[in-house]
Amino acid sequence: MAEDLIGSVTHFFKGPSVAVVKVTEGEVAVGDEIHFVGHTTDFTERVTSMEVDHKKVERAAVGDEIAIQVVDRARPHDQVYKVIAE
């Protein structure tokens, strides 16, 4: 499986288990599979919903900061990749 960098984690909220991702390249949409990678982070997550400025959106592009609920802990500066099915 190929992966394209889409951005990095800027914040993580432990209580609701939400990662905030700054999109710096490409775009991400609900239904996409994304891969979080960092010094101690390595997990894949399917985007089931995401928010920009507390409003649900279906798609995000460069410049957006998106909030995504995740199953594992993400850390600031973790890289986020979109998994591309070959």
PLY file of the C-alpha trace (Angstrom):
ply
format ascii 1.0
element vertex 86
property float x
property float y
property float z
element edge 85
property int vertex1
property int vertex2
end_header
0.00 0.00 0.00
1.26 3.43 -0.92
0.92 6.43 1.37
0.81 10.17 0.71
1.69 12.68 3.44
-1.29 14.88 4.25
-0.08 16.71 7.36
0.84 16.44 11.01
-0.81 16.33 14.42
-0.95 19.70 16.20
-2.97 18.70 19.28
-4.35 15.60 20.98
-7.25 15.60 23.43
-7.05 12.54 25.68
-10.59 12.62 27.12
-12.51 12.40 23.83
-9.48 10.80 22.07
-9.40 13.39 19.29
-6.40 14.29 17.14
-6.18 17.71 15.48
-4.39 17.45 12.14
-3.07 20.39 10.11
-3.50 19.47 6.44
-0.39 20.63 4.55
-0.66 18.53 1.37
-3.45 16.94 -0.64
-6.85 16.38 0.90
-8.64 13.97 3.19
-12.27 12.84 3.14
-14.62 10.81 5.32
-14.01 7.15 4.50
-10.28 7.58 3.83
-7.82 5.40 5.71
-5.06 7.39 7.40
-1.82 6.29 9.07
-0.37 8.10 12.10
3.42 7.73 12.46
5.72 9.18 15.09
8.51 8.33 17.51
6.20 6.06 19.54
3.08 6.24 17.37
2.10 3.82 14.59
-1.56 3.08 13.88
-4.06 3.23 11.05
-7.51 4.71 11.37
-10.53 5.00 9.03
-12.00 8.52 9.07
-15.62 8.10 10.16
-16.23 11.80 10.79
-14.22 14.98 11.02
-14.76 18.58 12.00
-13.33 21.95 11.01
-14.09 24.75 13.50
-16.59 22.48 15.33
-18.61 21.87 12.15
-18.84 18.44 10.53
-17.30 18.30 7.07
-16.98 15.56 4.45
-13.69 16.77 2.95
-10.73 18.90 4.01
-7.95 20.47 1.94
-4.61 22.22 2.41
-4.74 24.80 5.19
-7.56 23.17 7.17
-7.14 21.96 10.73
-9.33 18.92 11.17
-10.42 17.12 14.34
-10.62 13.34 13.98
-11.66 10.85 16.64
-9.00 8.14 16.94
-8.69 4.79 18.74
-5.09 5.28 19.88
-3.00 8.12 21.28
-1.52 10.56 18.78
1.18 13.05 19.68
2.00 16.55 18.41
4.35 16.42 15.40
3.26 12.87 14.42
3.11 12.63 10.63
-0.24 11.70 9.07
-0.42 9.80 5.78
-3.37 8.91 3.56
-3.28 5.23 2.64
-3.69 4.75 -1.11
-5.07 1.40 -2.25
-3.10 0.05 -5.21
0 1
1 2
2 3
3 4
4 5
5 6
6 7
7 8
8 9
9 10
10 11
11 12
12 13
13 14
14 15
15 16
16 17
17 18
18 19
19 20
20 21
21 22
22 23
23 24
24 25
25 26
26 27
27 28
28 29
29 30
30 31
31 32
32 33
33 34
34 35
35 36
36 37
37 38
38 39
39 40
40 41
41 42
42 43
43 44
44 45
45 46
46 47
47 48
48 49
49 50
50 51
51 52
52 53
53 54
54 55
55 56
56 57
57 58
58 59
59 60
60 61
61 62
62 63
63 64
64 65
65 66
66 67
67 68
68 69
69 70
70 71
71 72
72 73
73 74
74 75
75 76
76 77
77 78
78 79
79 80
80 81
81 82
82 83
83 84
84 85
